[in-house]
Amino acid sequence: MTALKRPDGPPLLPMGLDGAARRLAPAWSSSGLAGPGTAGAGLRLLRPLLAVLAVATVVQSGLHVVDVALFDLRVDRWNADLDGSLAGWLGTVLTWSVAGAALLLAVLAPGVRAPLALLSGLCAFLSIDDMLQLHEVVARVALRFDTFGHSGYTLWPLVYLPLLCVIGWLLLRSARSVDVRTGRHLVAGLACLATAVLLEATAPALYALGSDHGQPLYELEVTLEEALETFGWGLIACGLLAAVVDLLLARGAASPDAGHGSVVLEEPARAGCRARDWPQDGERRRRDRRRPRAAADAARPDGQVAAPS
């Protein structure tokens, strides 16, 4: 089974990276994720969500800077380096949103249901991990040993690296299967997350340079890392939701009743049941009520017609 070919147009990745990435993560075979004929309508409909995401990222970063500069990190809810803060909550919500969007795509695209369901489950695990702070346990255990020292903070990305690579691979293949504009949002989100992980791994180098919590260099790293994480998951969530909208619009345009003036409601198939044309349904029911009355009047022995009620 060969992978679906993207229609002629701009590449998904710039500067020759597209060919290498295509070999590493080709489009899903017979996935039906492209939503033909929608021309990226899902992204246009979800554009306000992208604006809200940008504002939330700026507010999150601004509150952390204010907490550092004015309150010496005493306001825990503004401290982006803490999982119980606004940044931690946004990460949990957005990762869960990615899981939900991937599950919706799995329902709408039976040909690629299993890998998308896997993507949904892995992202749901990351959301629960953020909420319960499971990855911090790895760092705390490592910090108890002098062998690791501050490098214990780099252990959780190493432990989670296989899981993160699987998620990235699944998202990249999905990005190649949807509309190219939607796919670029998924790739941009992946790039933000990859950069955030690399910044997290620089913590030991910052400690070696003498920068620690509350100092400018370290807090700059925290601000950038958490902003990239929030914006990255948000871009991926919006991209997957846009793919869902494109599929729904494509199915609506392909339905037999598309383009007619009346709205048709399909009912479960059973004896004597058919689709109802609602604009004419009231007149049909009134006509059906008159038929038994006319038959009863014709059967009266005195030949008189009952007065209308």
C-alpha positions in Angstrom: 0.0 0.0 0.0 1.6 3.3 -1.1 1.4 6.5 0.8 -0.9 9.2 -0.4 0.8 11.9 -2.4 0.3 15.5 -1.4 -1.1 17.6 -4.3 1.4 19.8 -6.1 2.2 22.8 -4.0 4.6 24.3 -1.4 6.6 21.7 0.6 5.8 21.1 4.2 9.3 21.8 5.4 11.8 24.4 4.1 15.4 24.2 2.8 15.6 20.6 1.6 14.4 19.2 4.9 11.1 18.1 3.3 12.6 15.2 1.3 14.4 13.7 4.3 11.3 14.1 6.5 9.1 12.5 3.8 11.3 9.4 3.9 11.3 9.3 7.7 7.6 10.0 8.1 5.5 9.5 5.0 1.8 10.3 4.8 -0.6 7.8 6.1 -1.8 5.3 3.5 -5.5 5.7 2.5 -6.1 7.8 5.6 -8.8 10.1 4.2 -7.5 13.0 6.4 -7.0 15.5 3.6 -10.5 16.9 3.5 -10.6 17.5 -0.3 -12.2 20.7 -1.4 -12.1 22.5 1.9 -8.9 24.5 1.1 -7.9 24.9 4.8 -11.4 26.1 5.9 -10.8 24.6 9.3 -7.9 26.9 10.0 -9.9 29.9 9.0 -12.7 29.0 11.4 -10.2 28.4 14.2 -8.2 31.5 13.7 -9.7 33.2 16.9 -8.3 30.2 18.9 -4.8 31.0 17.6 -5.2 34.6 18.8 -6.3 33.4 22.2 -3.3 31.0 22.3 -0.9 33.8 21.5 -2.4 36.1 24.2 -2.3 33.3 26.8 1.4 32.6 26.0 2.3 36.3 26.4 0.3 36.7 29.6 2.0 33.5 31.1 5.5 34.8 30.2 4.7 38.3 31.5 3.4 37.1 34.8 6.6 35.0 35.3 8.8 38.0 34.5 6.8 40.2 37.0 7.1 37.4 39.6 10.9 37.3 39.2 11.4 41.1 39.0 9.0 42.3 41.7 8.1 39.4 44.0 11.3 37.3 44.0 9.3 34.2 42.9 7.0 34.3 45.9 3.8 34.1 43.8 3.8 30.4 43.0 0.8 30.6 40.6 2.8 33.0 38.4 6.1 31.0 38.6 6.2 29.2 35.2 8.8 26.8 36.6 6.3 25.2 38.9 3.8 22.6 37.7 1.0 24.1 39.9 1.2 27.5 38.2 -0.7 29.0 35.3 1.9 27.6 32.9 1.5 24.1 34.3 -2.3 24.3 34.1 -2.1 25.5 30.5 0.2 22.7 29.5 -2.1 20.1 31.1 -5.2 21.5 29.3 -3.5 21.9 25.9 -2.0 18.4 26.0 -5.4 17.0 26.9 -6.9 19.0 24.0 -4.4 17.4 21.6 -5.4 13.9 22.9 -9.1 14.8 22.4 -8.5 16.1 18.8 -6.5 13.1 17.9 -9.3 10.8 19.1 -11.9 12.7 17.0 -9.7 12.3 14.0 -9.4 8.5 14.8 -13.2 8.3 14.8 -13.6 10.2 11.5 -10.8 8.3 9.7 -11.1 4.5 10.0 -8.2 3.9 7.8 -5.7 5.3 10.3 -7.7 4.7 13.5 -5.1 2.7 15.4 -2.1 5.1 15.2 -4.3 8.1 15.9 -5.8 6.3 18.9 -2.3 5.6 20.1 -1.4 9.3 19.6 -4.4 10.2 21.7 -3.5 7.8 24.5 0.1 9.0 24.6 -0.8 12.6 24.8 -3.4 11.9 27.5 -0.7 10.2 29.5 1.5 13.4 29.1 -1.4 15.5 30.3 -1.9 13.2 33.4 1.9 13.3 33.9 1.8 17.1 34.0 -1.1 17.1 36.5 0.5 14.5 38.8 4.1 15.8 38.2 5.3 12.3 37.5 8.3 13.4 35.5 9.6 15.5 38.4 9.9 12.2 40.4 12.7 11.2 38.0 14.6 14.4 38.7 14.1 14.3 42.5 15.4 10.7 42.7 18.4 11.6 40.6 19.2 14.6 42.7 19.7 12.4 45.7 22.8 11.0 44.2 26.0 13.0 44.0 26.9 11.3 40.7 24.1 13.2 38.8 24.1 16.5 40.7 22.2 19.1 38.8 22.2 16.9 35.7 19.3 15.1 37.3 17.1 17.7 35.7 18.1 16.3 32.3 17.2 12.8 33.1 13.4 13.1 32.6 13.8 14.2 29.0 16.1 11.1 28.5 13.6 8.8 30.2 10.7 10.2 28.2 12.7 10.5 24.9 11.3 7.3 23.3 7.7 8.3 24.1 8.3 11.9 22.8 9.9 10.5 19.6 6.8 8.3 19.0 4.5 11.2 19.5 6.6 13.4 17.1 6.7 10.6 14.5 2.9 10.1 14.6 2.3 13.9 14.4 4.7 14.3 11.5 3.0 11.6 9.5 -0.4 13.1 10.3 1.0 16.5 9.2 1.8 15.0 5.8 -1.7 13.5 5.4 -3.8 16.7 6.1 -4.0 20.0 4.2 -0.5 21.5 3.8 -1.5 24.7 5.8 -2.8 22.6 8.6 0.2 20.4 8.4 2.5 23.4 8.8 0.8 24.2 12.1 1.5 20.7 13.4 5.2 20.9 12.3 5.6 24.4 13.9 4.2 23.0 17.1 6.6 20.1 17.0 9.5 22.5 16.5 8.4 24.5 19.5 8.2 21.4 21.7 11.6 20.1 20.5 13.2 23.5 21.3 11.6 23.5 24.7 13.0 20.0 25.5 16.5 21.2 24.4 16.3 24.2 26.6 15.3 22.0 29.5 18.4 19.9 28.9 20.6 23.0 29.2 19.9 23.3 33.0 23.2 21.7 34.1 25.2 24.1 31.8 23.4 27.0 33.4 24.2 25.8 36.9 27.8 25.3 35.8 27.9 29.0 34.7 26.7 29.9 38.2 23.1 30.7 37.2 20.4 29.3 39.5 16.7 30.0 40.4 15.9 33.7 40.5 18.9 34.7 38.4 18.4 36.4 35.0 20.0 33.7 32.7 18.1 30.8 34.4 14.8 32.6 34.5 15.2 33.7 30.9 15.5 30.0 30.0 12.4 29.1 32.0 10.4 31.9 30.4 11.3 30.8 26.9 11.0 27.1 27.5 7.5 27.3 29.1 6.3 29.8 26.4 7.5 27.4 23.6 5.8 24.4 25.4 2.5 26.2 25.7 2.5 27.6 22.2 3.7 24.3 20.7 0.9 22.2 22.2 -1.6 24.9 21.3 -0.5 24.9 17.7 -0.8 21.1 17.5 -4.2 21.2 19.1 -5.5 23.8 16.7 -4.0 21.9 13.8 -5.7 18.6 14.7 -9.0 20.4 15.3 -8.7 22.1 12.0 -8.2 18.7 10.3 -11.4 17.5 12.1 -13.3 20.5 10.8 -12.0 20.0 7.3 -13.2 16.4 7.3 -16.6 17.3 8.6 -17.0 20.0 5.9 -15.8 17.7 3.2 -18.3 15.0 4.3 -21.1 17.6 4.4 -20.3 18.8 0.9 -20.2 15.3 -0.4 -23.6 14.3 1.1 -26.5 13.8 -1.5 -28.6 16.5 0.1 -25.9 19.2 0.0 -27.0 22.3 -1.8 -30.8 21.8 -1.3 -32.8 24.4 0.4 -34.4 22.1 2.9 -32.6 20.5 5.9 -33.0 16.8 6.0 -32.9 14.9 9.3 -32.0 11.3 9.0 -33.7 8.9 11.4 -32.9 5.4 12.3 -34.1 2.9 9.7 -37.3 1.2 10.8 -40.6 0.1 9.3 -42.6 3.0 7.9 -39.9 5.6 8.7 -38.2 7.8 6.2 -36.2 11.1 6.1 -38.4 14.1 6.8 -38.4 17.2 4.8 -39.0 19.6 7.6 -40.3 22.7 5.6 -43.1 20.6 4.2 -43.7 18.3 7.2 -46.4 20.5 8.8 -48.6 20.5 5.7 -48.1 16.7 5.3 -49.3 16.1 8.9 -52.3 18.3 8.5 -53.2 16.4 5.3 -52.8 13.1 7.1 -55.2 14.2 9.8 -57.9 15.2 7.3 -57.9 11.8 5.6 -59.4 9.7 8.5 -62.0 12.4 9.1 -63.2 12.3 5.4 -63.4 8.6 5.5 -65.5 8.6 8.7 -67.9 11.2 7.2 -68.5 9.1 4.1 -69.4 6.1 6.3 -72.1 8.0 8.3 -75.6 6.4 7.6 -77.4 9.8 7.6 -75.1 11.2 5.0 -74.4 14.3 7.2 -70.9 15.7 7.4 -69.6 16.5 10.9 -68.9 20.1 11.6 -65.2 20.9 11.6 -63.7 21.1 15.0 
